[in-house]
Amino acid sequence: MSLAKQCKFFGHIITIEKALAIRDAAQAKERKTLAFECVKCGKAVRPHNSGDRCAAHFVHLSRNPECIFIDPPRDC
Ligand SMILES: [Zn+2]
């Protein structure tokens, strides 16, 4: 069990830092259309900025308990 630090974006593996940069560069209305996918389960994920208690990571848009990548609490 671990936090996801990479995702798949248009067939390429990219880092969380890259994904955050892509998201931040996108217009607000474009952000929903950014197709970040979990490298393990292939489901849609979104990049999450680092917080007080954890480093930047990806979370599944819909929680996926079957995936090895965990989705930490929302206040993380
Ligand atoms: Zn996954």
PDB file of the backbone (N, CA, C, O) and the ligand in Angstrom, with CONECT records:
HET     ZN  A 101       1
ATOM      1  N   MET A   1       0.855  -1.194   0.000  1.00  0.00           N
ATOM      2  CA  MET A   1       0.000   0.000   0.000  1.00  0.00           C
ATOM      3  C   MET A   1       0.887   1.239   0.000  1.00  0.00           C
ATOM      4  O   MET A   1       1.780   1.373   0.836  1.00  0.00           O
ATOM      5  N   SER A   2       0.642   2.116  -0.917  1.00  0.00           N
ATOM      6  CA  SER A   2       1.460   3.319  -0.975  1.00  0.00           C
ATOM      7  C   SER A   2       0.711   4.408  -1.722  1.00  0.00           C
ATOM      8  O   SER A   2      -0.328   4.168  -2.338  1.00  0.00           O
ATOM      9  N   LEU A   3       1.260   5.603  -1.651  1.00  0.00           N
ATOM     10  CA  LEU A   3       0.687   6.715  -2.387  1.00  0.00           C
ATOM     11  C   LEU A   3       1.213   6.678  -3.815  1.00  0.00           C
ATOM     12  O   LEU A   3       2.360   6.304  -4.060  1.00  0.00           O
ATOM     13  N   ALA A   4       0.368   7.067  -4.743  1.00  0.00           N
ATOM     14  CA  ALA A   4       0.777   7.085  -6.143  1.00  0.00           C
ATOM     15  C   ALA A   4       1.548   8.365  -6.439  1.00  0.00           C
ATOM     16  O   ALA A   4       1.060   9.469  -6.194  1.00  0.00           O
ATOM     17  N   LYS A   5       2.756   8.205  -6.966  1.00  0.00           N
ATOM     18  CA  LYS A   5       3.585   9.373  -7.294  1.00  0.00           C
ATOM     19  C   LYS A   5       3.769   9.520  -8.805  1.00  0.00           C
ATOM     20  O   LYS A   5       4.426  10.446  -9.281  1.00  0.00           O
ATOM     21  N   GLN A   6       3.174   8.584  -9.544  1.00  0.00           N
ATOM     22  CA  GLN A   6       3.232   8.649 -10.999  1.00  0.00           C
ATOM     23  C   GLN A   6       1.859   8.323 -11.547  1.00  0.00           C
ATOM     24  O   GLN A   6       1.042   7.692 -10.876  1.00  0.00           O
ATOM     25  N   CYS A   7       1.609   8.764 -12.784  1.00  0.00           N
ATOM     26  CA  CYS A   7       0.367   8.373 -13.446  1.00  0.00           C
ATOM     27  C   CYS A   7       0.643   8.226 -14.925  1.00  0.00           C
ATOM     28  O   CYS A   7       1.736   8.527 -15.406  1.00  0.00           O
ATOM     29  N   LYS A   8      -0.373   7.756 -15.640  1.00  0.00           N
ATOM     30  CA  LYS A   8      -0.264   7.633 -17.084  1.00  0.00           C
ATOM     31  C   LYS A   8      -1.054   8.779 -17.706  1.00  0.00           C
ATOM     32  O   LYS A   8      -2.191   9.050 -17.321  1.00  0.00           O
ATOM     33  N   PHE A   9      -0.439   9.438 -18.663  1.00  0.00           N
ATOM     34  CA  PHE A   9      -1.071  10.583 -19.324  1.00  0.00           C
ATOM     35  C   PHE A   9      -0.804  10.450 -20.816  1.00  0.00           C
ATOM     36  O   PHE A   9       0.333  10.598 -21.264  1.00  0.00           O
ATOM     37  N   PHE A  10      -1.858  10.168 -21.592  1.00  0.00           N
ATOM     38  CA  PHE A  10      -1.719   9.929 -23.031  1.00  0.00           C
ATOM     39  C   PHE A  10      -0.644   8.888 -23.322  1.00  0.00           C
ATOM     40  O   PHE A  10       0.174   9.053 -24.227  1.00  0.00           O
ATOM     41  N   GLY A  11      -0.661   7.819 -22.542  1.00  0.00           N
ATOM     42  CA  GLY A  11       0.232   6.698 -22.803  1.00  0.00           C
ATOM     43  C   GLY A  11       1.631   6.820 -22.218  1.00  0.00           C
ATOM     44  O   GLY A  11       2.438   5.898 -22.337  1.00  0.00           O
ATOM     45  N   HIS A  12       1.922   7.958 -21.585  1.00  0.00           N
ATOM     46  CA  HIS A  12       3.247   8.147 -20.998  1.00  0.00           C
ATOM     47  C   HIS A  12       3.154   8.181 -19.483  1.00  0.00           C
ATOM     48  O   HIS A  12       2.188   8.700 -18.923  1.00  0.00           O
ATOM     49  N   ILE A  13       4.158   7.628 -18.827  1.00  0.00           N
ATOM     50  CA  ILE A  13       4.237   7.721 -17.376  1.00  0.00           C
ATOM     51  C   ILE A  13       4.819   9.083 -17.017  1.00  0.00           C
ATOM     52  O   ILE A  13       5.905   9.439 -17.475  1.00  0.00           O
ATOM     53  N   ILE A  14       4.106   9.836 -16.206  1.00  0.00           N
ATOM     54  CA  ILE A  14       4.617  11.131 -15.773  1.00  0.00           C
ATOM     55  C   ILE A  14       4.590  11.200 -14.242  1.00  0.00           C
ATOM     56  O   ILE A  14       3.876  10.443 -13.584  1.00  0.00           O
ATOM     57  N   THR A  15       5.373  12.112 -13.699  1.00  0.00           N
ATOM     58  CA  THR A  15       5.460  12.247 -12.248  1.00  0.00           C
ATOM     59  C   THR A  15       4.352  13.160 -11.722  1.00  0.00           C
ATOM     60  O   THR A  15       3.711  13.892 -12.476  1.00  0.00           O
ATOM     61  N   ILE A  16       4.151  13.093 -10.417  1.00  0.00           N
ATOM     62  CA  ILE A  16       3.169  13.967  -9.784  1.00  0.00           C
ATOM     63  C   ILE A  16       3.523  15.442 -10.006  1.00  0.00           C
ATOM     64  O   ILE A  16       2.638  16.274 -10.207  1.00  0.00           O
ATOM     65  N   GLU A  17       4.815  15.757  -9.969  1.00  0.00           N
ATOM     66  CA  GLU A  17       5.223  17.151 -10.172  1.00  0.00           C
ATOM     67  C   GLU A  17       4.822  17.636 -11.565  1.00  0.00           C
ATOM     68  O   GLU A  17       4.342  18.756 -11.739  1.00  0.00           O
ATOM     69  N   LYS A  18       5.031  16.762 -12.550  1.00  0.00           N
ATOM     70  CA  LYS A  18       4.684  17.107 -13.928  1.00  0.00           C
ATOM     71  C   LYS A  18       3.165  17.268 -14.061  1.00  0.00           C
ATOM     72  O   LYS A  18       2.685  18.194 -14.715  1.00  0.00           O
ATOM     73  N   ALA A  19       2.426  16.363 -13.439  1.00  0.00           N
ATOM     74  CA  ALA A  19       0.966  16.409 -13.530  1.00  0.00           C
ATOM     75  C   ALA A  19       0.420  17.679 -12.885  1.00  0.00           C
ATOM     76  O   ALA A  19      -0.510  18.292 -13.409  1.00  0.00           O
ATOM     77  N   LEU A  20       0.992  18.074 -11.756  1.00  0.00           N
ATOM     78  CA  LEU A  20       0.539  19.304 -11.094  1.00  0.00           C
ATOM     79  C   LEU A  20       0.831  20.511 -11.981  1.00  0.00           C
ATOM     80  O   LEU A  20       0.026  21.438 -12.059  1.00  0.00           O
ATOM     81  N   ALA A  21       1.989  20.496 -12.650  1.00  0.00           N
ATOM     82  CA  ALA A  21       2.344  21.597 -13.549  1.00  0.00           C
ATOM     83  C   ALA A  21       1.380  21.657 -14.727  1.00  0.00           C
ATOM     84  O   ALA A  21       0.970  22.740 -15.145  1.00  0.00           O
ATOM     85  N   ILE A  22       1.016  20.484 -15.266  1.00  0.00           N
ATOM     86  CA  ILE A  22       0.069  20.425 -16.385  1.00  0.00           C
ATOM     87  C   ILE A  22      -1.289  20.960 -15.934  1.00  0.00           C
ATOM     88  O   ILE A  22      -1.924  21.747 -16.634  1.00  0.00           O
ATOM     89  N   ARG A  23      -1.719  20.521 -14.758  1.00  0.00           N
ATOM     90  CA  ARG A  23      -3.017  20.962 -14.250  1.00  0.00           C
ATOM     91  C   ARG A  23      -3.022  22.465 -13.997  1.00  0.00           C
ATOM     92  O   ARG A  23      -3.976  23.161 -14.345  1.00  0.00           O
ATOM     93  N   ASP A  24      -1.947  22.955 -13.389  1.00  0.00           N
ATOM     94  CA  ASP A  24      -1.893  24.376 -13.071  1.00  0.00           C
ATOM     95  C   ASP A  24      -1.834  25.242 -14.323  1.00  0.00           C
ATOM     96  O   ASP A  24      -2.273  26.392 -14.308  1.00  0.00           O
ATOM     97  N   ALA A  25      -1.293  24.691 -15.408  1.00  0.00           N
ATOM     98  CA  ALA A  25      -1.190  25.444 -16.654  1.00  0.00           C
ATOM     99  C   ALA A  25      -2.502  25.420 -17.433  1.00  0.00           C
ATOM    100  O   ALA A  25      -2.700  26.224 -18.344  1.00  0.00           O
ATOM    101  N   ALA A  26      -3.400  24.498 -17.075  1.00  0.00           N
ATOM    102  CA  ALA A  26      -4.653  24.354 -17.816  1.00  0.00           C
ATOM    103  C   ALA A  26      -5.688  25.380 -17.347  1.00  0.00           C
ATOM    104  O   ALA A  26      -5.681  25.811 -16.194  1.00  0.00           O
ATOM    105  N   GLN A  27      -6.570  25.757 -18.263  1.00  0.00           N
ATOM    106  CA  GLN A  27      -7.700  26.605 -17.904  1.00  0.00           C
ATOM    107  C   GLN A  27      -8.617  25.809 -16.975  1.00  0.00           C
ATOM    108  O   GLN A  27      -8.652  24.580 -17.028  1.00  0.00           O
ATOM    109  N   ALA A  28      -9.349  26.515 -16.132  1.00  0.00           N
ATOM    110  CA  ALA A  28     -10.227  25.840 -15.177  1.00  0.00           C
ATOM    111  C   ALA A  28     -11.162  24.849 -15.871  1.00  0.00           C
ATOM    112  O   ALA A  28     -11.354  23.733 -15.388  1.00  0.00           O
ATOM    113  N   LYS A  29     -11.738  25.251 -16.991  1.00  0.00           N
ATOM    114  CA  LYS A  29     -12.705  24.372 -17.652  1.00  0.00           C
ATOM    115  C   LYS A  29     -12.038  23.183 -18.327  1.00  0.00           C
ATOM    116  O   LYS A  29     -12.694  22.183 -18.617  1.00  0.00           O
ATOM    117  N   GLU A  30     -10.722  23.288 -18.579  1.00  0.00           N
ATOM    118  CA  GLU A  30     -10.017  22.180 -19.214  1.00  0.00           C
ATOM    119  C   GLU A  30      -9.581  21.130 -18.198  1.00  0.00           C
ATOM    120  O   GLU A  30      -9.314  19.981 -18.551  1.00  0.00           O
ATOM    121  N   ARG A  31      -9.512  21.538 -16.937  1.00  0.00           N
ATOM    122  CA  ARG A  31      -8.944  20.632 -15.937  1.00  0.00           C
ATOM    123  C   ARG A  31      -9.695  19.319 -15.828  1.00  0.00           C
ATOM    124  O   ARG A  31      -9.094  18.264 -15.628  1.00  0.00           O
ATOM    125  N   LYS A  32     -11.026  19.388 -15.962  1.00  0.00           N
ATOM    126  CA  LYS A  32     -11.832  18.167 -15.842  1.00  0.00           C
ATOM    127  C   LYS A  32     -11.560  17.204 -16.973  1.00  0.00           C
ATOM    128  O   LYS A  32     -11.800  16.004 -16.845  1.00  0.00           O
ATOM    129  N   THR A  33     -11.059  17.723 -18.082  1.00  0.00           N
ATOM    130  CA  THR A  33     -10.860  16.862 -19.248  1.00  0.00           C
ATOM    131  C   THR A  33      -9.463  16.253 -19.280  1.00  0.00           C
ATOM    132  O   THR A  33      -9.170  15.439 -20.155  1.00  0.00           O
ATOM    133  N   LEU A  34      -8.597  16.630 -18.345  1.00  0.00           N
ATOM    134  CA  LEU A  34      -7.244  16.067 -18.323  1.00  0.00           C
ATOM    135  C   LEU A  34      -7.334  14.594 -17.935  1.00  0.00           C
ATOM    136  O   LEU A  34      -7.857  14.252 -16.874  1.00  0.00           O
ATOM    137  N   ALA A  35      -6.822  13.733 -18.802  1.00  0.00           N
ATOM    138  CA  ALA A  35      -6.998  12.293 -18.616  1.00  0.00           C
ATOM    139  C   ALA A  35      -5.798  11.669 -17.920  1.00  0.00           C
ATOM    140  O   ALA A  35      -4.966  11.028 -18.563  1.00  0.00           O
ATOM    141  N   PHE A  36      -5.709  11.855 -16.611  1.00  0.00           N
ATOM    142  CA  PHE A  36      -4.670  11.185 -15.834  1.00  0.00           C
ATOM    143  C   PHE A  36      -5.211   9.823 -15.427  1.00  0.00           C
ATOM    144  O   PHE A  36      -6.330   9.716 -14.925  1.00  0.00           O
ATOM    145  N   GLU A  37      -4.407   8.776 -15.647  1.00  0.00           N
ATOM    146  CA  GLU A  37      -4.845   7.417 -15.314  1.00  0.00           C
ATOM    147  C   GLU A  37      -3.882   6.775 -14.324  1.00  0.00           C
ATOM    148  O   GLU A  37      -2.673   6.997 -14.380  1.00  0.00           O
ATOM    149  N   CYS A  38      -4.433   5.982 -13.423  1.00  0.00           N
ATOM    150  CA  CYS A  38      -3.620   5.235 -12.465  1.00  0.00           C
ATOM    151  C   CYS A  38      -2.716   4.252 -13.216  1.00  0.00           C
ATOM    152  O   CYS A  38      -3.173   3.548 -14.117  1.00  0.00           O
ATOM    153  N   VAL A  39      -1.442   4.208 -12.845  1.00  0.00           N
ATOM    154  CA  VAL A  39      -0.520   3.303 -13.537  1.00  0.00           C
ATOM    155  C   VAL A  39      -0.810   1.844 -13.212  1.00  0.00           C
ATOM    156  O   VAL A  39      -0.404   0.955 -13.961  1.00  0.00           O
ATOM    157  N   LYS A  40      -1.502   1.585 -12.112  1.00  0.00           N
ATOM    158  CA  LYS A  40      -1.783   0.199 -11.731  1.00  0.00           C
ATOM    159  C   LYS A  40      -3.148  -0.267 -12.214  1.00  0.00           C
ATOM    160  O   LYS A  40      -3.250  -1.296 -12.882  1.00  0.00           O
ATOM    161  N   CYS A  41      -4.195   0.478 -11.885  1.00  0.00           N
ATOM    162  CA  CYS A  41      -5.546   0.000 -12.207  1.00  0.00           C
ATOM    163  C   CYS A  41      -6.136   0.658 -13.450  1.00  0.00           C
ATOM    164  O   CYS A  41      -7.142   0.182 -13.977  1.00  0.00           O
ATOM    165  N   GLY A  42      -5.532   1.739 -13.926  1.00  0.00           N
ATOM    166  CA  GLY A  42      -6.015   2.379 -15.146  1.00  0.00           C
ATOM    167  C   GLY A  42      -7.206   3.289 -14.954  1.00  0.00           C
ATOM    168  O   GLY A  42      -7.697   3.879 -15.916  1.00  0.00           O
ATOM    169  N   LYS A  43      -7.685   3.417 -13.708  1.00  0.00           N
ATOM    170  CA  LYS A  43      -8.828   4.273 -13.464  1.00  0.00           C
ATOM    171  C   LYS A  43      -8.387   5.734 -13.398  1.00  0.00           C
ATOM    172  O   LYS A  43      -7.207   6.032 -13.218  1.00  0.00           O
ATOM    173  N   ALA A  44      -9.348   6.630 -13.547  1.00  0.00           N
ATOM    174  CA  ALA A  44      -9.043   8.060 -13.558  1.00  0.00           C
ATOM    175  C   ALA A  44      -8.531   8.513 -12.197  1.00  0.00           C
ATOM    176  O   ALA A  44      -9.077   8.146 -11.157  1.00  0.00           O
ATOM    177  N   VAL A  45      -7.477   9.312 -12.224  1.00  0.00           N
ATOM    178  CA  VAL A  45      -6.935   9.888 -11.003  1.00  0.00           C
ATOM    179  C   VAL A  45      -6.765  11.386 -11.204  1.00  0.00           C
ATOM    180  O   VAL A  45      -6.803  11.891 -12.326  1.00  0.00           O
ATOM    181  N   ARG A  46      -6.578  12.082 -10.088  1.00  0.00           N
ATOM    182  CA  ARG A  46      -6.241  13.495 -10.196  1.00  0.00           C
ATOM    183  C   ARG A  46      -5.069  13.784  -9.273  1.00  0.00           C
ATOM    184  O   ARG A  46      -4.903  13.140  -8.236  1.00  0.00           O
ATOM    185  N   PRO A  47      -4.250  14.772  -9.667  1.00  0.00           N
ATOM    186  CA  PRO A  47      -3.107  15.116  -8.823  1.00  0.00           C
ATOM    187  C   PRO A  47      -3.557  15.910  -7.608  1.00  0.00           C
ATOM    188  O   PRO A  47      -4.453  16.749  -7.699  1.00  0.00           O
ATOM    189  N   HIS A  48      -2.932  15.640  -6.478  1.00  0.00           N
ATOM    190  CA  HIS A  48      -3.283  16.299  -5.225  1.00  0.00           C
ATOM    191  C   HIS A  48      -2.021  16.971  -4.688  1.00  0.00           C
ATOM    192  O   HIS A  48      -0.979  16.331  -4.546  1.00  0.00           O
ATOM    193  N   ASN A  49      -2.125  18.257  -4.394  1.00  0.00           N
ATOM    194  CA  ASN A  49      -0.972  18.982  -3.865  1.00  0.00           C
ATOM    195  C   ASN A  49      -0.545  18.433  -2.512  1.00  0.00           C
ATOM    196  O   ASN A  49      -1.336  17.817  -1.798  1.00  0.00           O
ATOM    197  N   SER A  50       0.699  18.663  -2.176  1.00  0.00           N
ATOM    198  CA  SER A  50       1.173  18.240  -0.864  1.00  0.00           C
ATOM    199  C   SER A  50       0.440  19.030   0.215  1.00  0.00           C
ATOM    200  O   SER A  50       0.078  20.192   0.028  1.00  0.00           O
ATOM    201  N   GLY A  51       0.234  18.364   1.347  1.00  0.00           N
ATOM    202  CA  GLY A  51      -0.438  19.007   2.467  1.00  0.00           C
ATOM    203  C   GLY A  51       0.448  18.967   3.690  1.00  0.00           C
ATOM    204  O   GLY A  51       1.642  18.681   3.594  1.00  0.00           O
ATOM    205  N   ASP A  52      -0.133  19.255   4.836  1.00  0.00           N
ATOM    206  CA  ASP A  52       0.653  19.257   6.066  1.00  0.00           C
ATOM    207  C   ASP A  52       1.165  17.864   6.407  1.00  0.00           C
ATOM    208  O   ASP A  52       2.248  17.715   6.974  1.00  0.00           O
ATOM    209  N   ARG A  53       0.379  16.841   6.058  1.00  0.00           N
ATOM    210  CA  ARG A  53       0.706  15.499   6.517  1.00  0.00           C
ATOM    211  C   ARG A  53       1.165  14.546   5.434  1.00  0.00           C
ATOM    212  O   ARG A  53       1.597  13.436   5.747  1.00  0.00           O
ATOM    213  N   CYS A  54       1.090  14.935   4.183  1.00  0.00           N
ATOM    214  CA  CYS A  54       1.622  14.029   3.172  1.00  0.00           C
ATOM    215  C   CYS A  54       2.125  14.765   1.947  1.00  0.00           C
ATOM    216  O   CYS A  54       1.751  15.906   1.675  1.00  0.00           O
ATOM    217  N   ALA A  55       2.978  14.079   1.223  1.00  0.00           N
ATOM    218  CA  ALA A  55       3.560  14.634   0.006  1.00  0.00           C
ATOM    219  C   ALA A  55       2.529  14.619  -1.115  1.00  0.00           C
ATOM    220  O   ALA A  55       1.485  13.976  -1.003  1.00  0.00           O
ATOM    221  N   ALA A  56       2.830  15.328  -2.186  1.00  0.00           N
ATOM    222  CA  ALA A  56       1.941  15.345  -3.345  1.00  0.00           C
ATOM    223  C   ALA A  56       1.768  13.922  -3.879  1.00  0.00           C
ATOM    224  O   ALA A  56       2.702  13.120  -3.857  1.00  0.00           O
ATOM    225  N   HIS A  57       0.569  13.627  -4.353  1.00  0.00           N
ATOM    226  CA  HIS A  57       0.266  12.267  -4.805  1.00  0.00           C
ATOM    227  C   HIS A  57      -0.981  12.301  -5.674  1.00  0.00           C
ATOM    228  O   HIS A  57      -1.648  13.330  -5.782  1.00  0.00           O
ATOM    229  N   PHE A  58      -1.284  11.177  -6.288  1.00  0.00           N
ATOM    230  CA  PHE A  58      -2.517  11.050  -7.063  1.00  0.00           C
ATOM    231  C   PHE A  58      -3.582  10.360  -6.238  1.00  0.00           C
ATOM    232  O   PHE A  58      -3.281   9.479  -5.432  1.00  0.00           O
ATOM    233  N   VAL A  59      -4.833  10.761  -6.439  1.00  0.00           N
ATOM    234  CA  VAL A  59      -5.954  10.049  -5.824  1.00  0.00           C
ATOM    235  C   VAL A  59      -6.909   9.610  -6.937  1.00  0.00           C
ATOM    236  O   VAL A  59      -7.049  10.296  -7.949  1.00  0.00           O
ATOM    237  N   HIS A  60      -7.558   8.472  -6.741  1.00  0.00           N
ATOM    238  CA  HIS A  60      -8.562   8.008  -7.699  1.00  0.00           C
ATOM    239  C   HIS A  60      -9.768   8.936  -7.638  1.00  0.00           C
ATOM    240  O   HIS A  60     -10.158   9.360  -6.550  1.00  0.00           O
ATOM    241  N   LEU A  61     -10.362   9.257  -8.769  1.00  0.00           N
ATOM    242  CA  LEU A  61     -11.568  10.083  -8.772  1.00  0.00           C
ATOM    243  C   LEU A  61     -12.677   9.352  -8.020  1.00  0.00           C
ATOM    244  O   LEU A  61     -13.406   9.950  -7.229  1.00  0.00           O
ATOM    245  N   SER A  62     -12.792   8.058  -8.277  1.00  0.00           N
ATOM    246  CA  SER A  62     -13.671   7.202  -7.477  1.00  0.00           C
ATOM    247  C   SER A  62     -12.765   6.275  -6.700  1.00  0.00           C
ATOM    248  O   SER A  62     -11.934   5.578  -7.283  1.00  0.00           O
ATOM    249  N   ARG A  63     -12.915   6.262  -5.403  1.00  0.00           N
ATOM    250  CA  ARG A  63     -12.037   5.430  -4.581  1.00  0.00           C
ATOM    251  C   ARG A  63     -12.007   4.004  -5.098  1.00  0.00           C
ATOM    252  O   ARG A  63     -13.038   3.435  -5.456  1.00  0.00           O
ATOM    253  N   ASN A  64     -10.808   3.434  -5.133  1.00  0.00           N
ATOM    254  CA  ASN A  64     -10.662   2.071  -5.627  1.00  0.00           C
ATOM    255  C   ASN A  64      -9.931   1.229  -4.593  1.00  0.00           C
ATOM    256  O   ASN A  64      -8.701   1.185  -4.581  1.00  0.00           O
ATOM    257  N   PRO A  65     -10.683   0.560  -3.726  1.00  0.00           N
ATOM    258  CA  PRO A  65     -10.068  -0.241  -2.645  1.00  0.00           C
ATOM    259  C   PRO A  65      -9.252  -1.421  -3.171  1.00  0.00           C
ATOM    260  O   PRO A  65      -8.440  -1.990  -2.441  1.00  0.00           O
ATOM    261  N   GLU A  66      -9.465  -1.788  -4.436  1.00  0.00           N
ATOM    262  CA  GLU A  66      -8.757  -2.925  -5.011  1.00  0.00           C
ATOM    263  C   GLU A  66      -7.348  -2.563  -5.452  1.00  0.00           C
ATOM    264  O   GLU A  66      -6.517  -3.447  -5.658  1.00  0.00           O
ATOM    265  N   CYS A  67      -7.072  -1.281  -5.597  1.00  0.00           N
ATOM    266  CA  CYS A  67      -5.791  -0.836  -6.138  1.00  0.00           C
ATOM    267  C   CYS A  67      -4.738  -0.792  -5.029  1.00  0.00           C
ATOM    268  O   CYS A  67      -5.055  -0.515  -3.873  1.00  0.00           O
ATOM    269  N   ILE A  68      -3.477  -1.068  -5.395  1.00  0.00           N
ATOM    270  CA  ILE A  68      -2.418  -1.008  -4.382  1.00  0.00           C
ATOM    271  C   ILE A  68      -2.149   0.420  -3.939  1.00  0.00           C
ATOM    272  O   ILE A  68      -1.591   0.647  -2.865  1.00  0.00           O
ATOM    273  N   PHE A  69      -2.552   1.399  -4.776  1.00  0.00           N
ATOM    274  CA  PHE A  69      -2.366   2.790  -4.374  1.00  0.00           C
ATOM    275  C   PHE A  69      -3.557   3.236  -3.535  1.00  0.00           C
ATOM    276  O   PHE A  69      -4.703   3.169  -3.978  1.00  0.00           O
ATOM    277  N   ILE A  70      -3.273   3.689  -2.323  1.00  0.00           N
ATOM    278  CA  ILE A  70      -4.354   4.059  -1.421  1.00  0.00           C
ATOM    279  C   ILE A  70      -4.786   5.501  -1.660  1.00  0.00           C
ATOM    280  O   ILE A  70      -4.021   6.318  -2.175  1.00  0.00           O
ATOM    281  N   ASP A  71      -6.011   5.795  -1.282  1.00  0.00           N
ATOM    282  CA  ASP A  71      -6.536   7.152  -1.334  1.00  0.00           C
ATOM    283  C   ASP A  71      -6.602   7.669   0.091  1.00  0.00           C
ATOM    284  O   ASP A  71      -7.467   7.255   0.862  1.00  0.00           O
ATOM    285  N   PRO A  72      -5.693   8.573   0.452  1.00  0.00           N
ATOM    286  CA  PRO A  72      -5.681   9.071   1.824  1.00  0.00           C
ATOM    287  C   PRO A  72      -6.901   9.944   2.115  1.00  0.00           C
ATOM    288  O   PRO A  72      -7.635  10.312   1.198  1.00  0.00           O
ATOM    289  N   PRO A  73      -7.117  10.276   3.389  1.00  0.00           N
ATOM    290  CA  PRO A  73      -8.248  11.123   3.738  1.00  0.00           C
ATOM    291  C   PRO A  73      -8.196  12.450   2.984  1.00  0.00           C
ATOM    292  O   PRO A  73      -7.117  12.919   2.623  1.00  0.00           O
ATOM    293  N   ARG A  74      -9.341  13.042   2.752  1.00  0.00           N
ATOM    294  CA  ARG A  74      -9.409  14.259   1.954  1.00  0.00           C
ATOM    295  C   ARG A  74      -8.667  15.434   2.581  1.00  0.00           C
ATOM    296  O   ARG A  74      -8.206  16.329   1.874  1.00  0.00           O
ATOM    297  N   ASP A  75      -8.553  15.430   3.892  1.00  0.00           N
ATOM    298  CA  ASP A  75      -7.902  16.569   4.545  1.00  0.00           C
ATOM    299  C   ASP A  75      -6.391  16.398   4.579  1.00  0.00           C
ATOM    300  O   ASP A  75      -5.693  17.179   5.225  1.00  0.00           O
ATOM    301  N   CYS A  76      -5.888  15.395   3.899  1.00  0.00           N
ATOM    302  CA  CYS A  76      -4.460  15.103   3.945  1.00  0.00           C
ATOM    303  C   CYS A  76      -3.679  16.248   3.296  1.00  0.00           C
ATOM    304  O   CYS A  76      -2.451  16.198   3.232  1.00  0.00           O
TER     305      CYS A  76
HETATM  306 ZN    ZN A 101      -5.335   2.623  -9.076  1.00  0.00          ZN2+
END
